[in-house]
Amino acid sequence: MNYFKNILSGLAAIFLAEFVPGSWSMFRGISEQKATGLGAVAGGLFSPLYWTLVLLFFALFFVASRLGNKILRVFLFWIPTLVVSAFGMTIAVLLTCMFIHIRRQ
């Protein structure tokens, strides 16, 4: 069970770090950037801010998964990680299906 909780914490941390700051920093400095291709798409994945947020969220979920109080563990670990992971996986599946559908036409 600990492996599952650690994997769920990591997955939720990656999705949260991708979605949370992306809403306000997505278009910041867009006129100054000259990146094309993979550099333009995955530019945020190589930033120190992204990995700092991943580590911070993972640490928060890791600590919350080991709380002694069952009610706090449910509200601070299980509900947030399952909701964020389900939402992130849904977005990933929808983008994959869209990509496959566009490639066929």
Phi and psi restraints in degrees (range 20) as a CNS / XPLOR table:
assign (resid 1 and name C) (resid 2 and name N)
       (resid 2 and name CA) (resid 2 and name C) 1.0 -65.4 20.0 2
assign (resid 2 and name N) (resid 2 and name CA)
       (resid 2 and name C) (resid 3 and name N) 1.0 -36.5 20.0 2
assign (resid 2 and name C) (resid 3 and name N)
       (resid 3 and name CA) (resid 3 and name C) 1.0 -63.3 20.0 2
assign (resid 3 and name N) (resid 3 and name CA)
       (resid 3 and name C) (resid 4 and name N) 1.0 -43.0 20.0 2
assign (resid 3 and name C) (resid 4 and name N)
       (resid 4 and name CA) (resid 4 and name C) 1.0 -62.8 20.0 2
assign (resid 4 and name N) (resid 4 and name CA)
       (resid 4 and name C) (resid 5 and name N) 1.0 -42.9 20.0 2
assign (resid 4 and name C) (resid 5 and name N)
       (resid 5 and name CA) (resid 5 and name C) 1.0 -65.6 20.0 2
assign (resid 5 and name N) (resid 5 and name CA)
       (resid 5 and name C) (resid 6 and name N) 1.0 -37.6 20.0 2
assign (resid 5 and name C) (resid 6 and name N)
       (resid 6 and name CA) (resid 6 and name C) 1.0 -67.9 20.0 2
assign (resid 6 and name N) (resid 6 and name CA)
       (resid 6 and name C) (resid 7 and name N) 1.0 -41.8 20.0 2
assign (resid 6 and name C) (resid 7 and name N)
       (resid 7 and name CA) (resid 7 and name C) 1.0 -65.8 20.0 2
assign (resid 7 and name N) (resid 7 and name CA)
       (resid 7 and name C) (resid 8 and name N) 1.0 -42.1 20.0 2
assign (resid 7 and name C) (resid 8 and name N)
       (resid 8 and name CA) (resid 8 and name C) 1.0 -64.5 20.0 2
assign (resid 8 and name N) (resid 8 and name CA)
       (resid 8 and name C) (resid 9 and name N) 1.0 -38.8 20.0 2
assign (resid 8 and name C) (resid 9 and name N)
       (resid 9 and name CA) (resid 9 and name C) 1.0 -63.3 20.0 2
assign (resid 9 and name N) (resid 9 and name CA)
       (resid 9 and name C) (resid 10 and name N) 1.0 -44.1 20.0 2
assign (resid 9 and name C) (resid 10 and name N)
       (resid 10 and name CA) (resid 10 and name C) 1.0 -65.6 20.0 2
assign (resid 10 and name N) (resid 10 and name CA)
       (resid 10 and name C) (resid 11 and name N) 1.0 -42.8 20.0 2
assign (resid 10 and name C) (resid 11 and name N)
       (resid 11 and name CA) (resid 11 and name C) 1.0 -64.5 20.0 2
assign (resid 11 and name N) (resid 11 and name CA)
       (resid 11 and name C) (resid 12 and name N) 1.0 -45.0 20.0 2
assign (resid 11 and name C) (resid 12 and name N)
       (resid 12 and name CA) (resid 12 and name C) 1.0 -65.4 20.0 2
assign (resid 12 and name N) (resid 12 and name CA)
       (resid 12 and name C) (resid 13 and name N) 1.0 -36.5 20.0 2
assign (resid 12 and name C) (resid 13 and name N)
       (resid 13 and name CA) (resid 13 and name C) 1.0 -66.0 20.0 2
assign (resid 13 and name N) (resid 13 and name CA)
       (resid 13 and name C) (resid 14 and name N) 1.0 -40.6 20.0 2
assign (resid 13 and name C) (resid 14 and name N)
       (resid 14 and name CA) (resid 14 and name C) 1.0 -65.4 20.0 2
assign (resid 14 and name N) (resid 14 and name CA)
       (resid 14 and name C) (resid 15 and name N) 1.0 -44.9 20.0 2
assign (resid 14 and name C) (resid 15 and name N)
       (resid 15 and name CA) (resid 15 and name C) 1.0 -65.6 20.0 2
assign (resid 15 and name N) (resid 15 and name CA)
       (resid 15 and name C) (resid 16 and name N) 1.0 -42.2 20.0 2
assign (resid 15 and name C) (resid 16 and name N)
       (resid 16 and name CA) (resid 16 and name C) 1.0 -64.2 20.0 2
assign (resid 16 and name N) (resid 16 and name CA)
       (resid 16 and name C) (resid 17 and name N) 1.0 -41.4 20.0 2
assign (resid 16 and name C) (resid 17 and name N)
       (resid 17 and name CA) (resid 17 and name C) 1.0 -66.8 20.0 2
assign (resid 17 and name N) (resid 17 and name CA)
       (resid 17 and name C) (resid 18 and name N) 1.0 -27.6 20.0 2
assign (resid 17 and name C) (resid 18 and name N)
       (resid 18 and name CA) (resid 18 and name C) 1.0 -79.2 20.0 2
assign (resid 18 and name N) (resid 18 and name CA)
       (resid 18 and name C) (resid 19 and name N) 1.0 -40.3 20.0 2
assign (resid 18 and name C) (resid 19 and name N)
       (resid 19 and name CA) (resid 19 and name C) 1.0 -88.6 20.0 2
assign (resid 19 and name N) (resid 19 and name CA)
       (resid 19 and name C) (resid 20 and name N) 1.0 -37.2 20.0 2
assign (resid 19 and name C) (resid 20 and name N)
       (resid 20 and name CA) (resid 20 and name C) 1.0 -67.5 20.0 2
assign (resid 20 and name N) (resid 20 and name CA)
       (resid 20 and name C) (resid 21 and name N) 1.0 -57.6 20.0 2
assign (resid 20 and name C) (resid 21 and name N)
       (resid 21 and name CA) (resid 21 and name C) 1.0 -77.4 20.0 2
assign (resid 21 and name N) (resid 21 and name CA)
       (resid 21 and name C) (resid 22 and name N) 1.0 -14.8 20.0 2
assign (resid 21 and name C) (resid 22 and name N)
       (resid 22 and name CA) (resid 22 and name C) 1.0 -64.7 20.0 2
assign (resid 22 and name N) (resid 22 and name CA)
       (resid 22 and name C) (resid 23 and name N) 1.0 -27.4 20.0 2
assign (resid 22 and name C) (resid 23 and name N)
       (resid 23 and name CA) (resid 23 and name C) 1.0 -68.7 20.0 2
assign (resid 23 and name N) (resid 23 and name CA)
       (resid 23 and name C) (resid 24 and name N) 1.0 -31.2 20.0 2
assign (resid 23 and name C) (resid 24 and name N)
       (resid 24 and name CA) (resid 24 and name C) 1.0 -106.7 20.0 2
assign (resid 24 and name N) (resid 24 and name CA)
       (resid 24 and name C) (resid 25 and name N) 1.0 -12.8 20.0 2
assign (resid 24 and name C) (resid 25 and name N)
       (resid 25 and name CA) (resid 25 and name C) 1.0 -113.7 20.0 2
assign (resid 25 and name N) (resid 25 and name CA)
       (resid 25 and name C) (resid 26 and name N) 1.0 10.5 20.0 2
assign (resid 25 and name C) (resid 26 and name N)
       (resid 26 and name CA) (resid 26 and name C) 1.0 -66.0 20.0 2
assign (resid 26 and name N) (resid 26 and name CA)
       (resid 26 and name C) (resid 27 and name N) 1.0 -42.8 20.0 2
assign (resid 26 and name C) (resid 27 and name N)
       (resid 27 and name CA) (resid 27 and name C) 1.0 -105.8 20.0 2
assign (resid 27 and name N) (resid 27 and name CA)
       (resid 27 and name C) (resid 28 and name N) 1.0 7.1 20.0 2
assign (resid 27 and name C) (resid 28 and name N)
       (resid 28 and name CA) (resid 28 and name C) 1.0 -70.0 20.0 2
assign (resid 28 and name N) (resid 28 and name CA)
       (resid 28 and name C) (resid 29 and name N) 1.0 124.2 20.0 2
assign (resid 28 and name C) (resid 29 and name N)
       (resid 29 and name CA) (resid 29 and name C) 1.0 73.5 20.0 2
assign (resid 29 and name N) (resid 29 and name CA)
       (resid 29 and name C) (resid 30 and name N) 1.0 22.0 20.0 2
assign (resid 29 and name C) (resid 30 and name N)
       (resid 30 and name CA) (resid 30 and name C) 1.0 -68.1 20.0 2
assign (resid 30 and name N) (resid 30 and name CA)
       (resid 30 and name C) (resid 31 and name N) 1.0 -30.5 20.0 2
assign (resid 30 and name C) (resid 31 and name N)
       (resid 31 and name CA) (resid 31 and name C) 1.0 -77.0 20.0 2
assign (resid 31 and name N) (resid 31 and name CA)
       (resid 31 and name C) (resid 32 and name N) 1.0 -17.4 20.0 2
assign (resid 31 and name C) (resid 32 and name N)
       (resid 32 and name CA) (resid 32 and name C) 1.0 -92.1 20.0 2
assign (resid 32 and name N) (resid 32 and name CA)
       (resid 32 and name C) (resid 33 and name N) 1.0 -14.8 20.0 2
assign (resid 32 and name C) (resid 33 and name N)
       (resid 33 and name CA) (resid 33 and name C) 1.0 -85.0 20.0 2
assign (resid 33 and name N) (resid 33 and name CA)
       (resid 33 and name C) (resid 34 and name N) 1.0 143.1 20.0 2
assign (resid 33 and name C) (resid 34 and name N)
       (resid 34 and name CA) (resid 34 and name C) 1.0 -119.2 20.0 2
assign (resid 34 and name N) (resid 34 and name CA)
       (resid 34 and name C) (resid 35 and name N) 1.0 12.4 20.0 2
assign (resid 34 and name C) (resid 35 and name N)
       (resid 35 and name CA) (resid 35 and name C) 1.0 -74.4 20.0 2
assign (resid 35 and name N) (resid 35 and name CA)
       (resid 35 and name C) (resid 36 and name N) 1.0 144.2 20.0 2
assign (resid 35 and name C) (resid 36 and name N)
       (resid 36 and name CA) (resid 36 and name C) 1.0 -130.6 20.0 2
assign (resid 36 and name N) (resid 36 and name CA)
       (resid 36 and name C) (resid 37 and name N) 1.0 164.6 20.0 2
assign (resid 36 and name C) (resid 37 and name N)
       (resid 37 and name CA) (resid 37 and name C) 1.0 64.4 20.0 2
assign (resid 37 and name N) (resid 37 and name CA)
       (resid 37 and name C) (resid 38 and name N) 1.0 -133.1 20.0 2
assign (resid 37 and name C) (resid 38 and name N)
       (resid 38 and name CA) (resid 38 and name C) 1.0 -64.2 20.0 2
assign (resid 38 and name N) (resid 38 and name CA)
       (resid 38 and name C) (resid 39 and name N) 1.0 -32.7 20.0 2
assign (resid 38 and name C) (resid 39 and name N)
       (resid 39 and name CA) (resid 39 and name C) 1.0 -63.6 20.0 2
assign (resid 39 and name N) (resid 39 and name CA)
       (resid 39 and name C) (resid 40 and name N) 1.0 -34.7 20.0 2
assign (resid 39 and name C) (resid 40 and name N)
       (resid 40 and name CA) (resid 40 and name C) 1.0 -76.1 20.0 2
assign (resid 40 and name N) (resid 40 and name CA)
       (resid 40 and name C) (resid 41 and name N) 1.0 -35.8 20.0 2
assign (resid 40 and name C) (resid 41 and name N)
       (resid 41 and name CA) (resid 41 and name C) 1.0 -78.0 20.0 2
assign (resid 41 and name N) (resid 41 and name CA)
       (resid 41 and name C) (resid 42 and name N) 1.0 -47.1 20.0 2
assign (resid 41 and name C) (resid 42 and name N)
       (resid 42 and name CA) (resid 42 and name C) 1.0 -103.5 20.0 2
assign (resid 42 and name N) (resid 42 and name CA)
       (resid 42 and name C) (resid 43 and name N) 1.0 22.9 20.0 2
assign (resid 42 and name C) (resid 43 and name N)
       (resid 43 and name CA) (resid 43 and name C) 1.0 -61.4 20.0 2
assign (resid 43 and name N) (resid 43 and name CA)
       (resid 43 and name C) (resid 44 and name N) 1.0 -36.8 20.0 2
assign (resid 43 and name C) (resid 44 and name N)
       (resid 44 and name CA) (resid 44 and name C) 1.0 -72.2 20.0 2
assign (resid 44 and name N) (resid 44 and name CA)
       (resid 44 and name C) (resid 45 and name N) 1.0 -23.5 20.0 2
assign (resid 44 and name C) (resid 45 and name N)
       (resid 45 and name CA) (resid 45 and name C) 1.0 -72.4 20.0 2
assign (resid 45 and name N) (resid 45 and name CA)
       (resid 45 and name C) (resid 46 and name N) 1.0 -16.4 20.0 2
assign (resid 45 and name C) (resid 46 and name N)
       (resid 46 and name CA) (resid 46 and name C) 1.0 -105.2 20.0 2
assign (resid 46 and name N) (resid 46 and name CA)
       (resid 46 and name C) (resid 47 and name N) 1.0 6.3 20.0 2
assign (resid 46 and name C) (resid 47 and name N)
       (resid 47 and name CA) (resid 47 and name C) 1.0 -85.5 20.0 2
assign (resid 47 and name N) (resid 47 and name CA)
       (resid 47 and name C) (resid 48 and name N) 1.0 146.9 20.0 2
assign (resid 47 and name C) (resid 48 and name N)
       (resid 48 and name CA) (resid 48 and name C) 1.0 -64.7 20.0 2
assign (resid 48 and name N) (resid 48 and name CA)
       (resid 48 and name C) (resid 49 and name N) 1.0 -30.7 20.0 2
assign (resid 48 and name C) (resid 49 and name N)
       (resid 49 and name CA) (resid 49 and name C) 1.0 -62.5 20.0 2
assign (resid 49 and name N) (resid 49 and name CA)
       (resid 49 and name C) (resid 50 and name N) 1.0 -42.3 20.0 2
assign (resid 49 and name C) (resid 50 and name N)
       (resid 50 and name CA) (resid 50 and name C) 1.0 -60.3 20.0 2
assign (resid 50 and name N) (resid 50 and name CA)
       (resid 50 and name C) (resid 51 and name N) 1.0 -50.7 20.0 2
assign (resid 50 and name C) (resid 51 and name N)
       (resid 51 and name CA) (resid 51 and name C) 1.0 -71.5 20.0 2
assign (resid 51 and name N) (resid 51 and name CA)
       (resid 51 and name C) (resid 52 and name N) 1.0 -28.3 20.0 2
assign (resid 51 and name C) (resid 52 and name N)
       (resid 52 and name CA) (resid 52 and name C) 1.0 -65.6 20.0 2
assign (resid 52 and name N) (resid 52 and name CA)
       (resid 52 and name C) (resid 53 and name N) 1.0 -43.7 20.0 2
assign (resid 52 and name C) (resid 53 and name N)
       (resid 53 and name CA) (resid 53 and name C) 1.0 -65.6 20.0 2
assign (resid 53 and name N) (resid 53 and name CA)
       (resid 53 and name C) (resid 54 and name N) 1.0 -37.9 20.0 2
assign (resid 53 and name C) (resid 54 and name N)
       (resid 54 and name CA) (resid 54 and name C) 1.0 -60.4 20.0 2
assign (resid 54 and name N) (resid 54 and name CA)
       (resid 54 and name C) (resid 55 and name N) 1.0 -47.5 20.0 2
assign (resid 54 and name C) (resid 55 and name N)
       (resid 55 and name CA) (resid 55 and name C) 1.0 -64.1 20.0 2
assign (resid 55 and name N) (resid 55 and name CA)
       (resid 55 and name C) (resid 56 and name N) 1.0 -39.1 20.0 2
assign (resid 55 and name C) (resid 56 and name N)
       (resid 56 and name CA) (resid 56 and name C) 1.0 -64.8 20.0 2
assign (resid 56 and name N) (resid 56 and name CA)
       (resid 56 and name C) (resid 57 and name N) 1.0 -49.1 20.0 2
assign (resid 56 and name C) (resid 57 and name N)
       (resid 57 and name CA) (resid 57 and name C) 1.0 -64.0 20.0 2
assign (resid 57 and name N) (resid 57 and name CA)
       (resid 57 and name C) (resid 58 and name N) 1.0 -39.9 20.0 2
assign (resid 57 and name C) (resid 58 and name N)
       (resid 58 and name CA) (resid 58 and name C) 1.0 -62.6 20.0 2
assign (resid 58 and name N) (resid 58 and name CA)
       (resid 58 and name C) (resid 59 and name N) 1.0 -42.7 20.0 2
assign (resid 58 and name C) (resid 59 and name N)
       (resid 59 and name CA) (resid 59 and name C) 1.0 -62.7 20.0 2
assign (resid 59 and name N) (resid 59 and name CA)
       (resid 59 and name C) (resid 60 and name N) 1.0 -41.6 20.0 2
assign (resid 59 and name C) (resid 60 and name N)
       (resid 60 and name CA) (resid 60 and name C) 1.0 -64.1 20.0 2
assign (resid 60 and name N) (resid 60 and name CA)
       (resid 60 and name C) (resid 61 and name N) 1.0 -44.5 20.0 2
assign (resid 60 and name C) (resid 61 and name N)
       (resid 61 and name CA) (resid 61 and name C) 1.0 -69.5 20.0 2
assign (resid 61 and name N) (resid 61 and name CA)
       (resid 61 and name C) (resid 62 and name N) 1.0 -35.2 20.0 2
assign (resid 61 and name C) (resid 62 and name N)
       (resid 62 and name CA) (resid 62 and name C) 1.0 -63.2 20.0 2
assign (resid 62 and name N) (resid 62 and name CA)
       (resid 62 and name C) (resid 63 and name N) 1.0 -45.3 20.0 2
assign (resid 62 and name C) (resid 63 and name N)
       (resid 63 and name CA) (resid 63 and name C) 1.0 -66.4 20.0 2
assign (resid 63 and name N) (resid 63 and name CA)
       (resid 63 and name C) (resid 64 and name N) 1.0 -41.7 20.0 2
assign (resid 63 and name C) (resid 64 and name N)
       (resid 64 and name CA) (resid 64 and name C) 1.0 -65.9 20.0 2
assign (resid 64 and name N) (resid 64 and name CA)
       (resid 64 and name C) (resid 65 and name N) 1.0 -29.9 20.0 2
assign (resid 64 and name C) (resid 65 and name N)
       (resid 65 and name CA) (resid 65 and name C) 1.0 -72.4 20.0 2
assign (resid 65 and name N) (resid 65 and name CA)
       (resid 65 and name C) (resid 66 and name N) 1.0 -15.3 20.0 2
assign (resid 65 and name C) (resid 66 and name N)
       (resid 66 and name CA) (resid 66 and name C) 1.0 -109.8 20.0 2
assign (resid 66 and name N) (resid 66 and name CA)
       (resid 66 and name C) (resid 67 and name N) 1.0 17.1 20.0 2
assign (resid 66 and name C) (resid 67 and name N)
       (resid 67 and name CA) (resid 67 and name C) 1.0 -67.9 20.0 2
assign (resid 67 and name N) (resid 67 and name CA)
       (resid 67 and name C) (resid 68 and name N) 1.0 145.3 20.0 2
assign (resid 67 and name C) (resid 68 and name N)
       (resid 68 and name CA) (resid 68 and name C) 1.0 -76.6 20.0 2
assign (resid 68 and name N) (resid 68 and name CA)
       (resid 68 and name C) (resid 69 and name N) 1.0 -30.9 20.0 2
assign (resid 68 and name C) (resid 69 and name N)
       (resid 69 and name CA) (resid 69 and name C) 1.0 -80.7 20.0 2
assign (resid 69 and name N) (resid 69 and name CA)
       (resid 69 and name C) (resid 70 and name N) 1.0 122.0 20.0 2
assign (resid 69 and name C) (resid 70 and name N)
       (resid 70 and name CA) (resid 70 and name C) 1.0 -66.0 20.0 2
assign (resid 70 and name N) (resid 70 and name CA)
       (resid 70 and name C) (resid 71 and name N) 1.0 -39.4 20.0 2
assign (resid 70 and name C) (resid 71 and name N)
       (resid 71 and name CA) (resid 71 and name C) 1.0 -66.1 20.0 2
assign (resid 71 and name N) (resid 71 and name CA)
       (resid 71 and name C) (resid 72 and name N) 1.0 -43.9 20.0 2
assign (resid 71 and name C) (resid 72 and name N)
       (resid 72 and name CA) (resid 72 and name C) 1.0 -63.8 20.0 2
assign (resid 72 and name N) (resid 72 and name CA)
       (resid 72 and name C) (resid 73 and name N) 1.0 -39.4 20.0 2
assign (resid 72 and name C) (resid 73 and name N)
       (resid 73 and name CA) (resid 73 and name C) 1.0 -63.4 20.0 2
assign (resid 73 and name N) (resid 73 and name CA)
       (resid 73 and name C) (resid 74 and name N) 1.0 -39.2 20.0 2
assign (resid 73 and name C) (resid 74 and name N)
       (resid 74 and name CA) (resid 74 and name C) 1.0 -65.8 20.0 2
assign (resid 74 and name N) (resid 74 and name CA)
       (resid 74 and name C) (resid 75 and name N) 1.0 -45.8 20.0 2
assign (resid 74 and name C) (resid 75 and name N)
       (resid 75 and name CA) (resid 75 and name C) 1.0 -77.7 20.0 2
assign (resid 75 and name N) (resid 75 and name CA)
       (resid 75 and name C) (resid 76 and name N) 1.0 -28.9 20.0 2
assign (resid 75 and name C) (resid 76 and name N)
       (resid 76 and name CA) (resid 76 and name C) 1.0 -99.4 20.0 2
assign (resid 76 and name N) (resid 76 and name CA)
       (resid 76 and name C) (resid 77 and name N) 1.0 -16.3 20.0 2
assign (resid 76 and name C) (resid 77 and name N)
       (resid 77 and name CA) (resid 77 and name C) 1.0 -120.8 20.0 2
assign (resid 77 and name N) (resid 77 and name CA)
       (resid 77 and name C) (resid 78 and name N) 1.0 -61.3 20.0 2
assign (resid 77 and name C) (resid 78 and name N)
       (resid 78 and name CA) (resid 78 and name C) 1.0 -64.6 20.0 2
assign (resid 78 and name N) (resid 78 and name CA)
       (resid 78 and name C) (resid 79 and name N) 1.0 -48.9 20.0 2
assign (resid 78 and name C) (resid 79 and name N)
       (resid 79 and name CA) (resid 79 and name C) 1.0 -64.4 20.0 2
assign (resid 79 and name N) (resid 79 and name CA)
       (resid 79 and name C) (resid 80 and name N) 1.0 -50.6 20.0 2
assign (resid 79 and name C) (resid 80 and name N)
       (resid 80 and name CA) (resid 80 and name C) 1.0 -64.3 20.0 2
assign (resid 80 and name N) (resid 80 and name CA)
       (resid 80 and name C) (resid 81 and name N) 1.0 -42.8 20.0 2
assign (resid 80 and name C) (resid 81 and name N)
       (resid 81 and name CA) (resid 81 and name C) 1.0 -68.8 20.0 2
assign (resid 81 and name N) (resid 81 and name CA)
       (resid 81 and name C) (resid 82 and name N) 1.0 -39.8 20.0 2
assign (resid 81 and name C) (resid 82 and name N)
       (resid 82 and name CA) (resid 82 and name C) 1.0 -68.7 20.0 2
assign (resid 82 and name N) (resid 82 and name CA)
       (resid 82 and name C) (resid 83 and name N) 1.0 -39.0 20.0 2
assign (resid 82 and name C) (resid 83 and name N)
       (resid 83 and name CA) (resid 83 and name C) 1.0 -67.1 20.0 2
assign (resid 83 and name N) (resid 83 and name CA)
       (resid 83 and name C) (resid 84 and name N) 1.0 -47.4 20.0 2
assign (resid 83 and name C) (resid 84 and name N)
       (resid 84 and name CA) (resid 84 and name C) 1.0 -65.9 20.0 2
assign (resid 84 and name N) (resid 84 and name CA)
       (resid 84 and name C) (resid 85 and name N) 1.0 -42.4 20.0 2
assign (resid 84 and name C) (resid 85 and name N)
       (resid 85 and name CA) (resid 85 and name C) 1.0 -66.0 20.0 2
assign (resid 85 and name N) (resid 85 and name CA)
       (resid 85 and name C) (resid 86 and name N) 1.0 -41.6 20.0 2
assign (resid 85 and name C) (resid 86 and name N)
       (resid 86 and name CA) (resid 86 and name C) 1.0 -65.2 20.0 2
assign (resid 86 and name N) (resid 86 and name CA)
       (resid 86 and name C) (resid 87 and name N) 1.0 -42.3 20.0 2
assign (resid 86 and name C) (resid 87 and name N)
       (resid 87 and name CA) (resid 87 and name C) 1.0 -64.7 20.0 2
assign (resid 87 and name N) (resid 87 and name CA)
       (resid 87 and name C) (resid 88 and name N) 1.0 -44.2 20.0 2
assign (resid 87 and name C) (resid 88 and name N)
       (resid 88 and name CA) (resid 88 and name C) 1.0 -64.9 20.0 2
assign (resid 88 and name N) (resid 88 and name CA)
       (resid 88 and name C) (resid 89 and name N) 1.0 -42.3 20.0 2
assign (resid 88 and name C) (resid 89 and name N)
       (resid 89 and name CA) (resid 89 and name C) 1.0 -68.1 20.0 2
assign (resid 89 and name N) (resid 89 and name CA)
       (resid 89 and name C) (resid 90 and name N) 1.0 -35.0 20.0 2
assign (resid 89 and name C) (resid 90 and name N)
       (resid 90 and name CA) (resid 90 and name C) 1.0 -63.0 20.0 2
assign (resid 90 and name N) (resid 90 and name CA)
       (resid 90 and name C) (resid 91 and name N) 1.0 -44.4 20.0 2
assign (resid 90 and name C) (resid 91 and name N)
       (resid 91 and name CA) (resid 91 and name C) 1.0 -62.3 20.0 2
assign (resid 91 and name N) (resid 91 and name CA)
       (resid 91 and name C) (resid 92 and name N) 1.0 -43.3 20.0 2
assign (resid 91 and name C) (resid 92 and name N)
       (resid 92 and name CA) (resid 92 and name C) 1.0 -63.4 20.0 2
assign (resid 92 and name N) (resid 92 and name CA)
       (resid 92 and name C) (resid 93 and name N) 1.0 -42.2 20.0 2
assign (resid 92 and name C) (resid 93 and name N)
       (resid 93 and name CA) (resid 93 and name C) 1.0 -67.4 20.0 2
assign (resid 93 and name N) (resid 93 and name CA)
       (resid 93 and name C) (resid 94 and name N) 1.0 -42.4 20.0 2
assign (resid 93 and name C) (resid 94 and name N)
       (resid 94 and name CA) (resid 94 and name C) 1.0 -62.9 20.0 2
assign (resid 94 and name N) (resid 94 and name CA)
       (resid 94 and name C) (resid 95 and name N) 1.0 -41.3 20.0 2
assign (resid 94 and name C) (resid 95 and name N)
       (resid 95 and name CA) (resid 95 and name C) 1.0 -66.3 20.0 2
assign (resid 95 and name N) (resid 95 and name CA)
       (resid 95 and name C) (resid 96 and name N) 1.0 -37.6 20.0 2
assign (resid 95 and name C) (resid 96 and name N)
       (resid 96 and name CA) (resid 96 and name C) 1.0 -65.4 20.0 2
assign (resid 96 and name N) (resid 96 and name CA)
       (resid 96 and name C) (resid 97 and name N) 1.0 -45.4 20.0 2
assign (resid 96 and name C) (resid 97 and name N)
       (resid 97 and name CA) (resid 97 and name C) 1.0 -62.7 20.0 2
assign (resid 97 and name N) (resid 97 and name CA)
       (resid 97 and name C) (resid 98 and name N) 1.0 -39.9 20.0 2
assign (resid 97 and name C) (resid 98 and name N)
       (resid 98 and name CA) (resid 98 and name C) 1.0 -63.5 20.0 2
assign (resid 98 and name N) (resid 98 and name CA)
       (resid 98 and name C) (resid 99 and name N) 1.0 -43.0 20.0 2
assign (resid 98 and name C) (resid 99 and name N)
       (resid 99 and name CA) (resid 99 and name C) 1.0 -62.5 20.0 2
assign (resid 99 and name N) (resid 99 and name CA)
       (resid 99 and name C) (resid 100 and name N) 1.0 -43.6 20.0 2
assign (resid 99 and name C) (resid 100 and name N)
       (resid 100 and name CA) (resid 100 and name C) 1.0 -65.2 20.0 2
assign (resid 100 and name N) (resid 100 and name CA)
       (resid 100 and name C) (resid 101 and name N) 1.0 -41.3 20.0 2
assign (resid 100 and name C) (resid 101 and name N)
       (resid 101 and name CA) (resid 101 and name C) 1.0 -65.5 20.0 2
assign (resid 101 and name N) (resid 101 and name CA)
       (resid 101 and name C) (resid 102 and name N) 1.0 -40.6 20.0 2
assign (resid 101 and name C) (resid 102 and name N)
       (resid 102 and name CA) (resid 102 and name C) 1.0 -69.3 20.0 2
assign (resid 102 and name N) (resid 102 and name CA)
       (resid 102 and name C) (resid 103 and name N) 1.0 -37.3 20.0 2
assign (resid 102 and name C) (resid 103 and name N)
       (resid 103 and name CA) (resid 103 and name C) 1.0 -66.7 20.0 2
assign (resid 103 and name N) (resid 103 and name CA)
       (resid 103 and name C) (resid 104 and name N) 1.0 -28.0 20.0 2
assign (resid 103 and name C) (resid 104 and name N)
       (resid 104 and name CA) (resid 104 and name C) 1.0 -75.2 20.0 2
assign (resid 104 and name N) (resid 104 and name CA)
       (resid 104 and name C) (resid 105 and name N) 1.0 -25.2 20.0 2
